[in-house]
């Protein structure tokens, strides 16, 4: 019995996440692509997004949201342990902004609008 409750405790600590493998499995089950095609399609989709972002192009997915490249300026920082001042170099970061439709769906709305 103790083993079962321990398994439950470990599972409850994990953050549920949708993986690329699960997306490919959904394509296989719902659209009927074979498993290899499903995996290749998911990989190609994310490769296109990644490549566009690396090239500095924003990615807009209607009804879902926008991935945008933002350049952060250099700024002074501080090591939290030592208090030592350290420079933080300029860098590019990716931000994601959910569409209004996605935000409405997350809030329990119907996603229309």
PyMOL commands that place a pseudoatom at each C-alpha (Angstrom):
pseudoatom trace, name=CA, resn=UNK, resi=1, chain=A, elem=C, hetatm=0, pos=[0.000, 0.000, 0.000]
pseudoatom trace, name=CA, resn=UNK, resi=2, chain=A, elem=C, hetatm=0, pos=[2.745, 2.450, 0.869]
pseudoatom trace, name=CA, resn=UNK, resi=3, chain=A, elem=C, hetatm=0, pos=[4.238, 1.939, -2.574]
pseudoatom trace, name=CA, resn=UNK, resi=4, chain=A, elem=C, hetatm=0, pos=[0.990, 2.990, -4.291]
pseudoatom trace, name=CA, resn=UNK, resi=5, chain=A, elem=C, hetatm=0, pos=[0.699, 6.223, -2.302]
pseudoatom trace, name=CA, resn=UNK, resi=6, chain=A, elem=C, hetatm=0, pos=[4.357, 6.973, -3.051]
pseudoatom trace, name=CA, resn=UNK, resi=7, chain=A, elem=C, hetatm=0, pos=[3.744, 6.562, -6.795]
pseudoatom trace, name=CA, resn=UNK, resi=8, chain=A, elem=C, hetatm=0, pos=[0.771, 8.875, -6.519]
pseudoatom trace, name=CA, resn=UNK, resi=9, chain=A, elem=C, hetatm=0, pos=[2.854, 11.488, -4.687]
pseudoatom trace, name=CA, resn=UNK, resi=10, chain=A, elem=C, hetatm=0, pos=[5.586, 11.405, -7.330]
pseudoatom trace, name=CA, resn=UNK, resi=11, chain=A, elem=C, hetatm=0, pos=[3.072, 11.702, -10.165]
pseudoatom trace, name=CA, resn=UNK, resi=12, chain=A, elem=C, hetatm=0, pos=[1.346, 14.636, -8.493]
pseudoatom trace, name=CA, resn=UNK, resi=13, chain=A, elem=C, hetatm=0, pos=[4.651, 16.549, -8.391]
pseudoatom trace, name=CA, resn=UNK, resi=14, chain=A, elem=C, hetatm=0, pos=[5.140, 16.330, -12.159]
pseudoatom trace, name=CA, resn=UNK, resi=15, chain=A, elem=C, hetatm=0, pos=[3.896, 19.179, -14.298]
pseudoatom trace, name=CA, resn=UNK, resi=16, chain=A, elem=C, hetatm=0, pos=[1.586, 17.857, -17.013]
pseudoatom trace, name=CA, resn=UNK, resi=17, chain=A, elem=C, hetatm=0, pos=[2.872, 18.848, -20.426]
pseudoatom trace, name=CA, resn=UNK, resi=18, chain=A, elem=C, hetatm=0, pos=[1.924, 18.037, -23.995]
pseudoatom trace, name=CA, resn=UNK, resi=19, chain=A, elem=C, hetatm=0, pos=[4.981, 16.615, -25.761]
pseudoatom trace, name=CA, resn=UNK, resi=20, chain=A, elem=C, hetatm=0, pos=[5.941, 16.476, -29.441]
pseudoatom trace, name=CA, resn=UNK, resi=21, chain=A, elem=C, hetatm=0, pos=[5.509, 12.684, -29.266]
pseudoatom trace, name=CA, resn=UNK, resi=22, chain=A, elem=C, hetatm=0, pos=[1.962, 13.120, -27.947]
pseudoatom trace, name=CA, resn=UNK, resi=23, chain=A, elem=C, hetatm=0, pos=[1.184, 15.633, -30.712]
pseudoatom trace, name=CA, resn=UNK, resi=24, chain=A, elem=C, hetatm=0, pos=[2.406, 13.137, -33.302]
pseudoatom trace, name=CA, resn=UNK, resi=25, chain=A, elem=C, hetatm=0, pos=[0.259, 10.426, -31.702]
pseudoatom trace, name=CA, resn=UNK, resi=26, chain=A, elem=C, hetatm=0, pos=[-2.788, 12.718, -31.915]
pseudoatom trace, name=CA, resn=UNK, resi=27, chain=A, elem=C, hetatm=0, pos=[-2.142, 13.305, -35.635]
pseudoatom trace, name=CA, resn=UNK, resi=28, chain=A, elem=C, hetatm=0, pos=[-1.903, 9.545, -36.101]
pseudoatom trace, name=CA, resn=UNK, resi=29, chain=A, elem=C, hetatm=0, pos=[-5.155, 8.893, -34.202]
pseudoatom trace, name=CA, resn=UNK, resi=30, chain=A, elem=C, hetatm=0, pos=[-7.296, 11.818, -35.366]
pseudoatom trace, name=CA, resn=UNK, resi=31, chain=A, elem=C, hetatm=0, pos=[-6.125, 12.485, -38.929]
pseudoatom trace, name=CA, resn=UNK, resi=32, chain=A, elem=C, hetatm=0, pos=[-4.938, 9.051, -39.962]
pseudoatom trace, name=CA, resn=UNK, resi=33, chain=A, elem=C, hetatm=0, pos=[-1.359, 9.864, -40.919]
pseudoatom trace, name=CA, resn=UNK, resi=34, chain=A, elem=C, hetatm=0, pos=[0.994, 6.997, -40.238]
pseudoatom trace, name=CA, resn=UNK, resi=35, chain=A, elem=C, hetatm=0, pos=[3.233, 7.352, -37.199]
pseudoatom trace, name=CA, resn=UNK, resi=36, chain=A, elem=C, hetatm=0, pos=[6.339, 8.286, -39.213]
pseudoatom trace, name=CA, resn=UNK, resi=37, chain=A, elem=C, hetatm=0, pos=[4.453, 10.965, -41.186]
pseudoatom trace, name=CA, resn=UNK, resi=38, chain=A, elem=C, hetatm=0, pos=[2.962, 12.325, -37.969]
pseudoatom trace, name=CA, resn=UNK, resi=39, chain=A, elem=C, hetatm=0, pos=[6.377, 12.604, -36.305]
pseudoatom trace, name=CA, resn=UNK, resi=40, chain=A, elem=C, hetatm=0, pos=[7.908, 14.177, -39.427]
pseudoatom trace, name=CA, resn=UNK, resi=41, chain=A, elem=C, hetatm=0, pos=[5.080, 16.720, -39.672]
pseudoatom trace, name=CA, resn=UNK, resi=42, chain=A, elem=C, hetatm=0, pos=[5.433, 17.790, -36.032]
pseudoatom trace, name=CA, resn=UNK, resi=43, chain=A, elem=C, hetatm=0, pos=[9.233, 18.026, -36.367]
pseudoatom trace, name=CA, resn=UNK, resi=44, chain=A, elem=C, hetatm=0, pos=[8.928, 20.076, -39.579]
pseudoatom trace, name=CA, resn=UNK, resi=45, chain=A, elem=C, hetatm=0, pos=[6.376, 22.406, -37.964]
pseudoatom trace, name=CA, resn=UNK, resi=46, chain=A, elem=C, hetatm=0, pos=[8.623, 23.205, -35.010]
pseudoatom trace, name=CA, resn=UNK, resi=47, chain=A, elem=C, hetatm=0, pos=[11.728, 23.405, -37.204]
pseudoatom trace, name=CA, resn=UNK, resi=48, chain=A, elem=C, hetatm=0, pos=[10.004, 26.068, -39.334]
pseudoatom trace, name=CA, resn=UNK, resi=49, chain=A, elem=C, hetatm=0, pos=[9.060, 28.067, -36.249]
pseudoatom trace, name=CA, resn=UNK, resi=50, chain=A, elem=C, hetatm=0, pos=[12.576, 27.759, -34.788]
pseudoatom trace, name=CA, resn=UNK, resi=51, chain=A, elem=C, hetatm=0, pos=[14.288, 28.689, -38.051]
pseudoatom trace, name=CA, resn=UNK, resi=52, chain=A, elem=C, hetatm=0, pos=[12.083, 31.748, -38.501]
pseudoatom trace, name=CA, resn=UNK, resi=53, chain=A, elem=C, hetatm=0, pos=[12.792, 32.943, -34.962]
pseudoatom trace, name=CA, resn=UNK, resi=54, chain=A, elem=C, hetatm=0, pos=[16.550, 32.392, -35.324]
pseudoatom trace, name=CA, resn=UNK, resi=55, chain=A, elem=C, hetatm=0, pos=[16.416, 34.491, -38.521]
pseudoatom trace, name=CA, resn=UNK, resi=56, chain=A, elem=C, hetatm=0, pos=[14.740, 37.278, -36.545]
pseudoatom trace, name=CA, resn=UNK, resi=57, chain=A, elem=C, hetatm=0, pos=[11.262, 36.787, -38.033]
pseudoatom trace, name=CA, resn=UNK, resi=58, chain=A, elem=C, hetatm=0, pos=[8.197, 36.845, -35.801]
pseudoatom trace, name=CA, resn=UNK, resi=59, chain=A, elem=C, hetatm=0, pos=[5.798, 33.897, -36.061]
pseudoatom trace, name=CA, resn=UNK, resi=60, chain=A, elem=C, hetatm=0, pos=[2.048, 34.572, -35.989]
pseudoatom trace, name=CA, resn=UNK, resi=61, chain=A, elem=C, hetatm=0, pos=[-0.385, 31.685, -35.668]
pseudoatom trace, name=CA, resn=UNK, resi=62, chain=A, elem=C, hetatm=0, pos=[-3.956, 32.878, -36.153]
pseudoatom trace, name=CA, resn=UNK, resi=63, chain=A, elem=C, hetatm=0, pos=[-6.223, 32.006, -33.248]
pseudoatom trace, name=CA, resn=UNK, resi=64, chain=A, elem=C, hetatm=0, pos=[-3.265, 30.878, -31.128]
pseudoatom trace, name=CA, resn=UNK, resi=65, chain=A, elem=C, hetatm=0, pos=[-0.735, 33.673, -30.664]
pseudoatom trace, name=CA, resn=UNK, resi=66, chain=A, elem=C, hetatm=0, pos=[2.500, 35.363, -31.686]
pseudoatom trace, name=CA, resn=UNK, resi=67, chain=A, elem=C, hetatm=0, pos=[6.097, 34.383, -31.043]
pseudoatom trace, name=CA, resn=UNK, resi=68, chain=A, elem=C, hetatm=0, pos=[8.262, 37.485, -31.209]
pseudoatom trace, name=CA, resn=UNK, resi=69, chain=A, elem=C, hetatm=0, pos=[12.001, 38.085, -31.072]
pseudoatom trace, name=CA, resn=UNK, resi=70, chain=A, elem=C, hetatm=0, pos=[12.965, 40.881, -28.709]
pseudoatom trace, name=CA, resn=UNK, resi=71, chain=A, elem=C, hetatm=0, pos=[16.434, 42.328, -28.253]
pseudoatom trace, name=CA, resn=UNK, resi=72, chain=A, elem=C, hetatm=0, pos=[17.213, 43.134, -24.643]
pseudoatom trace, name=CA, resn=UNK, resi=73, chain=A, elem=C, hetatm=0, pos=[19.719, 45.905, -24.024]
pseudoatom trace, name=CA, resn=UNK, resi=74, chain=A, elem=C, hetatm=0, pos=[22.817, 45.320, -21.925]
pseudoatom trace, name=CA, resn=UNK, resi=75, chain=A, elem=C, hetatm=0, pos=[22.317, 46.252, -18.299]
pseudoatom trace, name=CA, resn=UNK, resi=76, chain=A, elem=C, hetatm=0, pos=[24.067, 46.102, -14.969]
pseudoatom trace, name=CA, resn=UNK, resi=77, chain=A, elem=C, hetatm=0, pos=[23.250, 43.061, -12.846]
pseudoatom trace, name=CA, resn=UNK, resi=78, chain=A, elem=C, hetatm=0, pos=[24.207, 41.739, -9.456]
pseudoatom trace, name=CA, resn=UNK, resi=79, chain=A, elem=C, hetatm=0, pos=[25.221, 38.290, -8.258]
pseudoatom trace, name=CA, resn=UNK, resi=80, chain=A, elem=C, hetatm=0, pos=[22.554, 37.531, -5.624]
pseudoatom trace, name=CA, resn=UNK, resi=81, chain=A, elem=C, hetatm=0, pos=[24.949, 35.464, -3.480]
pseudoatom trace, name=CA, resn=UNK, resi=82, chain=A, elem=C, hetatm=0, pos=[27.908, 37.814, -3.359]
pseudoatom trace, name=CA, resn=UNK, resi=83, chain=A, elem=C, hetatm=0, pos=[26.318, 41.133, -4.233]
pseudoatom trace, name=CA, resn=UNK, resi=84, chain=A, elem=C, hetatm=0, pos=[29.065, 41.596, -6.841]
pseudoatom trace, name=CA, resn=UNK, resi=85, chain=A, elem=C, hetatm=0, pos=[28.097, 43.809, -9.782]
pseudoatom trace, name=CA, resn=UNK, resi=86, chain=A, elem=C, hetatm=0, pos=[28.233, 41.947, -13.094]
pseudoatom trace, name=CA, resn=UNK, resi=87, chain=A, elem=C, hetatm=0, pos=[27.346, 43.179, -16.563]
pseudoatom trace, name=CA, resn=UNK, resi=88, chain=A, elem=C, hetatm=0, pos=[24.483, 41.412, -18.355]
pseudoatom trace, name=CA, resn=UNK, resi=89, chain=A, elem=C, hetatm=0, pos=[25.152, 41.422, -22.084]
pseudoatom trace, name=CA, resn=UNK, resi=90, chain=A, elem=C, hetatm=0, pos=[22.637, 42.311, -24.770]
pseudoatom trace, name=CA, resn=UNK, resi=91, chain=A, elem=C, hetatm=0, pos=[20.711, 39.280, -25.915]
pseudoatom trace, name=CA, resn=UNK, resi=92, chain=A, elem=C, hetatm=0, pos=[17.775, 38.163, -27.997]
pseudoatom trace, name=CA, resn=UNK, resi=93, chain=A, elem=C, hetatm=0, pos=[14.817, 36.480, -26.327]
pseudoatom trace, name=CA, resn=UNK, resi=94, chain=A, elem=C, hetatm=0, pos=[11.604, 34.908, -27.574]
pseudoatom trace, name=CA, resn=UNK, resi=95, chain=A, elem=C, hetatm=0, pos=[8.312, 36.082, -26.147]
pseudoatom trace, name=CA, resn=UNK, resi=96, chain=A, elem=C, hetatm=0, pos=[4.888, 34.544, -26.677]
pseudoatom trace, name=CA, resn=UNK, resi=97, chain=A, elem=C, hetatm=0, pos=[1.662, 36.520, -26.613]
pseudoatom trace, name=CA, resn=UNK, resi=98, chain=A, elem=C, hetatm=0, pos=[-1.539, 34.491, -26.673]
pseudoatom trace, name=CA, resn=UNK, resi=99, chain=A, elem=C, hetatm=0, pos=[-4.288, 35.596, -29.052]
pseudoatom trace, name=CA, resn=UNK, resi=100, chain=A, elem=C, hetatm=0, pos=[-7.557, 36.925, -27.653]
pseudoatom trace, name=CA, resn=UNK, resi=101, chain=A, elem=C, hetatm=0, pos=[-9.250, 33.766, -28.895]
pseudoatom trace, name=CA, resn=UNK, resi=102, chain=A, elem=C, hetatm=0, pos=[-6.833, 31.541, -26.941]
pseudoatom trace, name=CA, resn=UNK, resi=103, chain=A, elem=C, hetatm=0, pos=[-7.118, 33.738, -23.843]
pseudoatom trace, name=CA, resn=UNK, resi=104, chain=A, elem=C, hetatm=0, pos=[-10.920, 33.455, -24.011]
pseudoatom trace, name=CA, resn=UNK, resi=105, chain=A, elem=C, hetatm=0, pos=[-10.720, 29.666, -24.338]
pseudoatom trace, name=CA, resn=UNK, resi=106, chain=A, elem=C, hetatm=0, pos=[-8.388, 29.463, -21.340]
pseudoatom trace, name=CA, resn=UNK, resi=107, chain=A, elem=C, hetatm=0, pos=[-10.793, 31.586, -19.293]
pseudoatom trace, name=CA, resn=UNK, resi=108, chain=A, elem=C, hetatm=0, pos=[-13.645, 29.227, -20.202]
pseudoatom trace, name=CA, resn=UNK, resi=109, chain=A, elem=C, hetatm=0, pos=[-15.176, 31.322, -22.942]
pseudoatom trace, name=CA, resn=UNK, resi=110, chain=A, elem=C, hetatm=0, pos=[-16.174, 29.945, -26.325]
pseudoatom trace, name=CA, resn=UNK, resi=111, chain=A, elem=C, hetatm=0, pos=[-13.194, 31.439, -28.140]
pseudoatom trace, name=CA, resn=UNK, resi=112, chain=A, elem=C, hetatm=0, pos=[-15.367, 33.439, -30.531]
pseudoatom trace, name=CA, resn=UNK, resi=113, chain=A, elem=C, hetatm=0, pos=[-14.020, 36.940, -30.991]
for i in range(1, 113): cmd.bond("trace and resi %d" % i, "trace and resi %d" % (i + 1))
show_as sticks, trace
zoom trace
